[in-house]
Each structure stands twice: as structure tokens, then as C-alpha cells.
């Protein structure tokens, strides 16, 4: 809840996901029972009952419709796989397995690694900025105090300020710079990512240029630094690295869309389900202006009127 214009308004930051419980895997009955009691269906009944299954299937249908509008066929087949598991049939297991083991899924994994590398580089950049501000702030304060003191007490005051600064720095235990992550592991991660990315680009599995691998390598070369001590390389902790990785991510996303579309076009059952899904959703309750007004819970809340002077301004 939050206050806006002298009245309360609610906003749901974590929308309800009816299939979250069906996607969970437990290693023991105790953990499954604990999760069922705290995060299971709202009614607290068997999740495999008719109403709960229908609610999950409807949620998956809307998920597939939204994914189809974005041409995200991997998400569509994930939803079809989960739908088959909930309904306890094997209608879409084969085609979903084919999609999730294709090169399109490998490209999706590469994109996920790019997101992780960007987050780590951003973390180190912000950490370095924090250390720079931390080390410069006490020195600035000490210099201002020194200018404000009389000439006869500057030496004594400067000594006290230096001693207090050393004590404060010793108490915080912040070194000059120590990476918040293991740079050896980060370097190995970057090397494996680079090798796997080049292998996929050289695979000639889509209608991409034969020079795609060399083009991607040239893009990333400007952001790679070698580590002679660990005998590997890693991405530089700079803003340019984030920009280059973002460019490569967009290129690989287009490759992923092309590959996933090819796999979807040879999946007859999945295509029929998506087509019938559009027909069933179009036959639902028609939406109109009156429907939106009736569904608005804040329709009768009195809003403060704007003053005439404010409108004229």
C-alpha cells in the first residue's frame, strides 16, 4: 500500500503464479510438505484437484499467448511441457524435449551467461566507485578542518585528524581494492563463455553470415584483458564492456528467434495447440469501455480537482 493524492492505492509487486508449485522439485517429503503448507494453493487443498488444475492450465494458456506475441517459442514449449505434466499425458513431451535440446536453447543459455557477466562487471564497477568515494571523503573533511584552525594549532589538529582517520579505516576493515568476486573463477567463466559462443557462431545452423564468429570475436576483443598470473583472460571492468556484451546479446537473440521458429514449424502438435488457443481466447467475454469501468476498484474514489489557475498555467 502507498499514499497518493490523499488516498490509499495498492500495487501488486509479486503477481500470483498458479504453476509455481507445479514447477518445484523436492528431495524429501518433509520439504514438500513444508512448501505445500506455506506456498501451495491458496485454498490449501490437493493441487491436483479439478479447479486447481484448471486454474494452472488457464495460466499456462495466457503465458503461451503472451510468448507467441513476442515470438518466444522456447517459452511456449516450456509451457506445453508443463501443461502435459500437470494433465499427466505425454502429448507434447517429445516436441518440447526437441525444442529444449536444440541449438536455440543453447543460445538462450549463452544469453543468460551474458546477463550474469554484465551483472558481475557492474558490481565491480560500483564497488570501485564506492571505494574511491570512501577514501576521498575523510581526506576532504580533514583538509577543511585544517583550513579552519588557527596557525598555532594546525599541527596538533592535523595529527589528531590523521589518527582518527587511521582508527576509522582500521575499524571498517576496507582495503584499497579487493575484488568482491573470485577473479580466477570469473576468468574461467569468461573463457568458457567465449569458447562456447564462438562454437555456436561457427556451427552454420542458421541463415547467418559465415563471418559471424569473427565479427563477434572482434566485438569482444576490445573488452578482453589477459591475466598472466592465472593464465586466462577476463572482461575489463569498464562501461564499454557492458555496451559490447549488450550488442552481442542482441545479435544472439535474433539467432535464437530464428532457430526456435524453425523448430516450432516442424512441431505439428504445438502449432495446432497455439492456433486453437487463439480461437478459444478470442471467443471469451468481449471487452468494452463499460467492462473496464466495472473492473476498476477506484472508480468511486474522489480525486482532488485541479485548480483553474494550474490549468491556465
Buried (B, 14 or more C-beta within 10 A) or exposed (E): EEEEEEEEEEEEEEEEEBBEBBEEEEEEEEEBEEBBEEEBBEEEEEBEEEEBBEBBBEBBBEBBBEBBEEBBBBBBBBBBBBBBBBEEEEBBEEBBEBBBEBBBBBBBBBBEBBEEBBEBBBBBBEBBEEBEEEEEEBEEEBEEBEEEBEEEEBEEBBEEBEEEBEEEBEEEEEEEEEEEEEBEEBBBBBBEBBEBBBEBBEEEBBEBEEEBBEEBBEBBEEBBEEEEEBEBBBBBBBEEBBEBBEEBBEBBBEBBBBBBEBBBEEBEEBEEBBEEBEEEEEEEEEEEEEEEEEEEEEEEEEEEEEEEEEEEE
